[in-house]
Each structure stands twice: as C-alpha cells, then as structure tokens.
C-alpha cells in the first residue's frame, strides 16, 4: 500500500481530520523506528561493531553517533509535544483523542497520552535545553546548572513501545489488526555499511603488512574522490 492509498483508506474509515493526522503520525513514527533501528545497528549492538568503526573513521562515526542521537531524541519529542506551541498547531499524538468520536476510544487514548508524556519528559528536556536551545548554565558548566535528565536506550525503547501500543489501539479499533513497527528494516543500511567497512579494514591491514615487509605492489587503490 502506498502512502497516498493509506491516507485515503484512513480518511474513508476515520473521517478527514482524524484520517489525515493519523496517517501523518503513523508515517512519522514508522520513520522514527527506522532511524532508531539503524542507530542501534551501529552503536547499540556490540563492541565489535564499535571497534570496527573506530578502526576506520573514529572521528566521523563519533559525529554521526551524536547527530543521530539528537535526531532520534528530537523526533520523539516532536511526536509527543503539546497540540500548540506559540499559537501554532503541531502534529502530535496528543491530538488523536480530541479527533476520535467514540467515547471509549477517547478515554483509552487519553490514558496512553498521559503515560507517554511522562515517559518522554527526558526527550523534551534535552530538546529544550541542549538541542533546540543551549542552556547557558549547562553550556558554561556552571555549578548552578540543573543536570539534563538521564537519556538511556531503555528509556527510549519504553517510550517508543508506549507510542506503538497507542497507535495499535487505533489499528485494532478501526481495522481489527495491528502493526509491528519494530520490524521495519532498511535496505542496504547500517548492516551493509558495517560489512563493507570490514572488508576495507582487512584490506588496509593487509596493505600495511605488505608495506612493512617492503612489498609495495599493492595493486589497485580506490579512486580519490
């Protein structure tokens, strides 16, 4: 099913306002799951992968880790923000309970929203005081600075599971089905990169070993681009 087909299906089943926003939220959350899974493939699986990246381009992968951490945390904060910021409307899961007509579904969604807001407080703290803005006391390491709330893999997973559970309440109500967001996988993504890096590291090590032995017949090298 294409994105447009999904949107049309949801509008027909849920009504225009809810169908449009639910489609956008569903797609945003699916994208977040993909980004998070790729982050974990690189930086949250095992020490061998970290060692391979450190042997190839440690500075670059450190920057990538920091940027992807910020991307995932900010994405999670946006999805769970207040319905309005400075008078402007936001796309957020908090809108869903106001758009559904069924009283029972509305109550269920409101319960999820309160739980999710609590589970994502740490994301908004980082977004508000480190990513979108840089708190002066934190930036200058002032002793008066309030530390950022701890951000862990476990807390991110718990928050994303809560959002998944909430969206699946919608799926079951309207379609008698569900969606496993955590099985989303990239084609030629982080795993492919790590595999190719492995060949590159081995090839470089073999080249250095030959040079150290006085053998400079290394064959072809990659094009300088």
ABEGO torsion letter per residue (X at the ends): XBAAAAAAAAAAAAEAAAAAAAAAAAAAAAAAAAAAAAAAAAAAABAAAAAAAAAABAAAAAAAAAAAAAAAAAAAAAAABBABBGGBBBBBAAAAAAABABAAAAAAAAAAAAAAAAAAAAAAAAAAAAAABBBAAAAAGBAABBBBBBBBAAAAAAAAAAAAAAAAAAAAAAAGBBBBAAABBBBGBAAAAAAAAAAAAAAAAAAAAAAAAGBABAEBBBBBX
